[in-house]
Every structure is written in structure tokens, then in C-alpha cells.
Amino acid sequence: MGAAFLQQVRGWIERFLEPGNSLLGIADCARWIRDFFARDLGTIADKTLLLDWYHLRVRCAEAANRAWRVCLHTFIRSHVFTHVDVS
């Protein structure tokens, strides 16, 4: 994301976020959003960044798939190939 755009967003947030109010962000897993929220909005003490449900479901499915592939690969390597005579 462009630095000029992010500066504008930060300026709008600082301009309209009144003292004592909190900031809630909803993200889609993009690293630039997490970085912007943590780094550029670091002076805002009361802020929360949430991951939307759709992308949370996608992330969980991807992580489960990776874990399953590792588990399956380990099982096959340790159980199947140890019983195969390749001589």
C-alpha cells in the first residue's frame, strides 16, 4: 500500500478519534494492515485489530491442511515405507 495513502488514513484517524475513544480495525490478513495498525497507529493506546470471519475460516483451513499434510507424510514415511522391501 502506498505510503502517501497510509499517511492520509493516519491523519484522518488522528483528526477524528477523540481522546478517550477507542479504535477498532477489521482486517483481511494482509500484512500491510497489521504493520500499519501496529507501527503507524502505535501512539493510539486503546485499539483493537480483528480478523474478519471469512478470512479467519480460510486461515484456519489452510493451517489445518498444512498440519494434515505433515502428519500424513510422517505416517507414510514411518509406517508404509518401512514395510516395503526395495531389494
C-alpha positions as CSV (number, residue, x, y, z in Angstrom):
1,M,0.0,0.0,0.0
2,G,1.3,3.5,-0.8
3,A,2.9,5.5,1.9
4,A,1.0,8.7,1.0
5,F,-2.3,6.9,1.3
6,L,-1.4,5.4,4.7
7,Q,-0.3,8.9,5.9
8,Q,-3.7,10.2,4.9
9,V,-5.5,7.4,6.7
10,R,-3.4,8.0,9.8
11,G,-4.2,11.8,9.6
12,W,-7.9,11.2,9.3
13,I,-7.9,8.8,12.2
14,E,-5.9,11.1,14.4
15,R,-8.2,14.0,13.4
16,F,-11.5,12.3,14.2
17,L,-10.6,9.9,17.0
18,E,-11.4,11.9,20.1
19,P,-9.5,11.5,23.4
20,G,-10.9,8.6,25.4
21,N,-12.3,6.8,22.4
22,S,-11.0,3.5,21.1
23,L,-10.2,2.4,17.5
24,L,-11.5,-0.9,16.1
25,G,-10.0,-2.2,12.9
26,I,-11.2,-5.2,10.8
27,A,-8.6,-6.8,8.6
28,D,-8.3,-9.5,6.0
29,C,-4.9,-11.0,6.9
30,A,-2.9,-8.5,4.8
31,R,0.4,-7.9,6.4
32,W,0.5,-4.3,5.5
33,I,-2.7,-3.7,7.5
34,R,-1.2,-5.4,10.6
35,D,2.0,-3.4,10.2
36,F,0.2,-0.1,9.7
37,F,-2.0,-0.8,12.7
38,A,0.9,-1.7,14.9
39,R,3.6,0.7,13.7
40,D,1.8,3.8,12.3
41,L,-1.0,3.8,14.8
42,G,1.2,2.8,17.7
43,T,0.5,6.1,19.6
44,I,-3.2,5.1,19.9
45,A,-3.3,3.2,23.2
46,D,-6.8,1.8,23.0
47,K,-7.0,0.0,19.7
48,T,-8.0,-3.5,18.6
49,L,-7.5,-5.2,15.2
50,L,-9.9,-8.1,14.4
51,L,-9.7,-10.6,11.7
52,D,-12.9,-11.0,9.8
53,W,-14.7,-14.3,10.0
54,Y,-14.3,-15.2,6.3
55,H,-10.5,-14.8,6.3
56,L,-10.3,-16.4,9.8
57,R,-12.0,-19.5,8.4
58,V,-9.7,-19.5,5.3
59,R,-6.6,-19.2,7.6
60,C,-7.7,-22.0,9.9
61,A,-8.5,-24.3,6.9
62,E,-5.0,-23.6,5.4
63,A,-3.3,-24.2,8.7
64,A,-5.3,-27.5,9.2
65,N,-4.4,-28.6,5.7
66,R,-0.7,-27.9,6.3
67,A,-0.8,-29.8,9.6
68,W,-2.6,-32.8,7.9
69,R,-0.1,-33.0,5.1
70,V,2.8,-33.1,7.6
71,C,1.0,-35.7,9.7
72,L,0.2,-37.8,6.6
73,H,3.7,-37.5,5.2
74,T,5.2,-38.5,8.6
75,F,2.8,-41.5,8.9
76,I,3.6,-42.7,5.3
77,R,7.3,-42.3,5.8
78,S,7.4,-44.1,9.1
79,H,4.8,-46.9,8.5
80,V,4.4,-47.5,4.8
81,F,7.9,-47.3,3.5
82,T,9.4,-49.2,6.4
83,H,7.4,-52.3,5.3
84,V,8.3,-52.1,1.7
85,D,11.2,-54.3,0.6
86,V,13.0,-52.4,-2.2
87,S,15.8,-55.0,-2.7
